[in-house]
Amino acid sequence: DEPLHQYLRDAKSTPNAVARAAGLEPIKIRYAFGHLMAPALIRRKIFPPAKNKVSTDLKPSHPLINQTLSFLGRLESRMDMNTVMGTSVIGYFRKP
């Protein structure tokens, strides 16, 4: 993350505060891609990225893995079940 200058970890409170400061009303804020948290953390512990390497450490995977992850992402989205953790934060806001 350091070579990519991503020093902050997003929490649901961050986009909420930014949106409120911009005059927006939060409708829903949730995490996305929770099913990727454990594999990403395990992969980074086993194979840590090289220092000062400016690229992602997550390489393209096998099509079967992509299909499985795509299915899990669609399931997570449809069930709106991820409010605990994820690799991204998604917010829905409206102008009052």
HELIX and SHEET records of a PDB file:
HELIX    1   1 SER A   13  ALA A   21  1                                   9    
HELIX    2   2 GLY A   34  LEU A   36  5                                   3    
HELIX    3   3 MET A   37  ILE A   46  1                                  10    
HELIX    4   4 PRO A   63  MET A   79  1                                  17    
SHEET    1   A 2 GLU A  25  ALA A  32  0                                        
SHEET    2   A 2 SER A  88  ARG A  94 -1                                        
END                                                                             
